[in-house]
Amino acid sequence: MLWIEKYRPHSFGEIIGQEKAVERLNQAAATMAVPHLILAGPPGTGKSVSTECLARALYQDHAEENLTVIPTSDLFSLGKKFLESEERYTHLYRAEESVLSNFKRIIREYSSLKPLDAEFKLMAFEGASSLPREAQQALRRIMERSSRTCRFIYCTSHPSAIIPAIASRCLPIFFPPITDSRVESHLRAICAQECSSGCTVPEDMIGLLVAAAHGDLRKAVMLLQVAAVSGCGENLLSLSRTETGQVASAVFSAMRGSDFSAATRRVETLMIEYGLSGREVLMELREVAKREFNDPAVACALAETDSILGHSQNEYVQLNALIARMIRLLPHEPRQDF
């Protein structure tokens, strides 16, 4: 069994490092005064599990029936293929209509269903920043019509992608990265429980895992299990590095070689082959910049492009402009053939 599931919190008291967020959600559950919510923060900080714990606190045995989770990233990246494969949508799916039309029908149907032994139900959108603008406009109208029977929760790592019309109707709750000390204590607690089954991790490996996680508790637990099962024979960086991260590193290598064409090709690979949005590409580039460069000018260039993408119609043009700017900023290396 995966440790990220085995040690997944089931109540507010088990959530680590999010005392302020948990306090606000617990108070809302206790008073039954739950508004629409935006749960914002980096991955692995407890947004999704807090939604589940909120449902359990509100509905007890009926939590599963009164909580609907919509994986928006999968829905809008896979489109009709995703809708066709999901059994719970088969009675609502119309093959001749667009993904957006099907999405609106599904949300209207689920939000209008009467909650089971409760005043209202919860509908959570995982990866809400993946919602297209047209879908968010439709959600705004559905929120107005079904606020008596349904509360909407938007879980996102990029709250700026939520349109103002929705953001103004929601209470924002921020989930900061988990502190290294809390991550380390949690990993040690897991090691203590798993040592009876023969899974051991060297003492000096714990600190490396914490550093590699960057405040992402889910990632830290996953790396801990991989390190324990593999006997710690694998290189830690190879465990934590993703394919998209490697491509992002190649983008920086091309920019340092002043090879604009190679850098743009690799950015297009991230967007077309890996399906990343412009903002997700920026996040990958940001991780490389944090690891390999300590230059405020690079950070400002990434931040300005992120701001522009929020009002831009063409992500490719803006990312190409970023590459051209970064080539001037980065220290140059001898150009290579990519």
SVG drawing of the C-alpha trace seen along z (x, -y; Angstrom):
<svg xmlns="http://www.w3.org/2000/svg" viewBox="-33 -42 65 49">
<polyline fill="none" stroke="black" stroke-width="0.4" points="0.0,0.0 1.2,-3.5 2.3,-5.4 0.7,-8.6 -2.6,-6.8 -1.8,-4.8 -0.9,-8.0 -3.4,-10.2 -5.2,-12.3 -8.9,-11.4 -9.7,-14.3 -8.6,-17.9 -6.5,-16.9 -4.3,-14.8 -3.4,-17.5 0.2,-18.7 1.5,-22.3 -1.8,-24.1 -3.1,-25.2 -4.6,-28.5 -6.4,-26.9 -7.6,-24.0 -9.0,-26.4 -11.0,-28.3 -12.4,-25.2 -13.1,-23.5 -15.0,-26.6 -17.0,-26.7 -18.0,-23.0 -18.9,-23.5 -21.3,-26.3 -22.5,-24.9 -21.7,-28.3 -19.6,-27.1 -19.2,-29.7 -17.8,-29.0 -14.1,-28.5 -10.8,-28.9 -8.1,-26.6 -4.8,-27.9 -1.3,-26.7 1.5,-24.6 1.0,-20.9 1.2,-18.5 0.2,-21.0 -3.2,-19.6 -5.8,-21.3 -7.6,-18.1 -7.4,-16.3 -8.8,-19.3 -11.8,-19.2 -12.3,-15.5 -12.0,-16.3 -14.5,-19.1 -17.0,-16.7 -16.5,-14.2 -16.9,-16.9 -20.1,-18.2 -21.8,-14.9 -20.1,-12.1 -21.4,-8.8 -22.8,-10.6 -19.6,-12.4 -19.1,-10.4 -22.6,-11.0 -22.5,-14.7 -19.0,-15.4 -18.5,-15.6 -14.9,-16.0 -14.4,-17.1 -10.8,-16.5 -10.8,-19.5 -7.3,-19.1 -8.0,-15.6 -11.4,-16.6 -10.2,-19.5 -6.9,-17.9 -8.4,-14.6 -11.8,-16.0 -14.3,-13.5 -12.0,-10.6 -12.2,-11.3 -15.9,-11.8 -16.5,-8.5 -14.3,-6.6 -16.0,-7.9 -19.1,-5.8 -20.6,-8.4 -21.0,-10.7 -22.4,-8.3 -26.0,-9.3 -25.2,-12.9 -22.6,-12.7 -23.6,-13.7 -21.0,-12.7 -22.3,-15.2 -21.8,-18.2 -18.6,-19.9 -16.6,-19.3 -17.7,-22.6 -21.4,-21.9 -21.1,-18.5 -19.2,-20.1 -21.9,-22.6 -24.6,-19.9 -22.7,-17.8 -22.2,-20.7 -25.8,-21.8 -27.0,-18.3 -24.8,-17.5 -25.2,-20.9 -29.0,-20.7 -29.2,-17.3 -30.7,-17.4 -28.1,-16.7 -28.5,-13.6 -29.6,-14.5 -28.0,-18.0 -28.8,-21.5 -26.2,-21.6 -23.6,-19.5 -20.0,-20.2 -18.6,-20.3 -14.8,-20.5 -12.8,-21.3 -9.3,-19.8 -6.7,-21.8 -9.2,-24.6 -6.7,-26.7 -7.2,-24.4 -10.8,-25.6 -11.1,-27.6 -12.5,-31.1 -15.7,-30.1 -16.2,-27.3 -15.6,-29.7 -18.2,-32.1 -20.7,-29.3 -19.8,-28.3 -20.4,-31.8 -24.0,-31.6 -24.5,-28.1 -23.1,-29.2 -25.8,-31.9 -28.6,-29.6 -27.6,-26.6 -26.1,-28.4 -28.9,-27.0 -28.1,-23.4 -24.4,-23.4 -21.1,-25.0 -18.3,-25.2 -14.6,-24.6 -11.8,-25.5 -8.5,-23.8 -5.6,-25.4 -1.9,-26.1 -2.5,-29.2 -5.3,-31.3 -4.6,-34.1 -6.2,-31.9 -9.6,-32.1 -11.6,-34.9 -12.6,-37.8 -16.3,-37.0 -15.7,-33.7 -13.0,-34.8 -15.2,-37.6 -17.8,-35.0 -15.4,-32.8 -13.5,-32.9 -9.8,-32.4 -7.8,-30.1 -4.1,-29.8 -2.0,-26.6 1.7,-27.5 4.5,-25.0 5.0,-22.7 8.1,-23.7 11.1,-21.5 11.0,-20.7 7.3,-19.4 8.1,-17.4 11.1,-15.8 9.2,-14.9 6.4,-13.3 8.9,-11.3 10.6,-10.1 7.2,-9.1 6.5,-7.0 9.9,-5.4 9.2,-4.5 5.9,-2.8 7.4,-1.0 10.6,0.3 8.8,3.4 8.2,4.4 11.9,4.1 11.7,0.8 14.6,-1.3 16.1,-4.6 19.6,-5.8 19.6,-8.8 21.4,-11.1 18.9,-10.3 16.0,-11.9 17.5,-15.4 18.1,-14.9 14.5,-13.9 13.2,-16.9 15.3,-19.2 14.2,-17.5 10.5,-17.9 10.5,-21.7 7.6,-21.8 5.5,-19.2 4.6,-16.6 3.1,-14.2 6.3,-14.2 8.4,-13.7 6.4,-10.7 6.5,-9.2 10.3,-9.7 10.6,-8.1 8.8,-5.0 10.9,-4.7 14.1,-5.2 13.0,-2.5 11.9,0.0 15.0,-0.5 17.4,-0.2 18.5,-3.8 20.6,-2.7 19.1,-5.2 20.4,-8.8 18.0,-11.1 17.9,-13.7 17.0,-11.1 14.1,-10.0 12.7,-13.5 13.4,-14.8 10.5,-14.6 10.6,-14.3 9.2,-17.8 11.9,-19.1 14.6,-17.6 13.1,-19.2 13.0,-22.5 16.7,-22.1 17.4,-21.6 15.5,-24.9 18.0,-26.7 20.9,-24.9 19.8,-26.1 19.3,-29.7 22.7,-29.7 24.1,-28.6 22.1,-31.5 20.2,-28.9 16.7,-30.5 15.4,-27.8 16.4,-24.9 14.9,-26.6 11.6,-27.3 11.4,-23.7 11.7,-22.4 9.1,-24.8 6.7,-23.6 7.5,-20.0 6.4,-20.8 3.2,-22.3 2.3,-19.9 3.7,-16.6 3.3,-16.9 0.2,-19.0 1.4,-21.8 -0.2,-25.2 1.9,-28.3 1.9,-28.9 2.8,-25.3 5.8,-25.7 6.8,-28.7 6.6,-26.7 9.0,-24.1 11.4,-26.9 11.1,-28.5 12.2,-25.3 15.3,-25.1 16.1,-28.8 15.8,-28.3 18.1,-25.4 20.8,-26.7 20.6,-30.5 20.4,-33.1 19.6,-36.1 16.8,-38.6 16.6,-39.6 15.7,-36.0 13.0,-35.9 11.6,-39.2 11.5,-38.0 9.5,-34.9 7.2,-36.8 6.4,-39.4 5.7,-36.7 3.3,-35.0 1.5,-38.3 1.2,-38.8 -0.1,-35.3 -3.1,-36.1 -4.2,-38.6 -2.7,-37.1 -4.4,-35.2 -1.3,-33.5 0.9,-31.7 3.5,-30.7 4.3,-34.3 4.7,-35.3 7.0,-32.3 9.1,-33.1 9.5,-36.6 10.6,-35.3 13.2,-33.1 14.6,-36.0 14.8,-38.1 16.4,-35.3 19.1,-34.7 20.2,-38.3 20.1,-37.8 21.8,-34.4 25.6,-33.8 26.5,-32.4 28.1,-29.0 29.6,-27.8 26.8,-27.0 26.0,-23.3 23.9,-21.4 20.7,-20.3"/>
</svg>
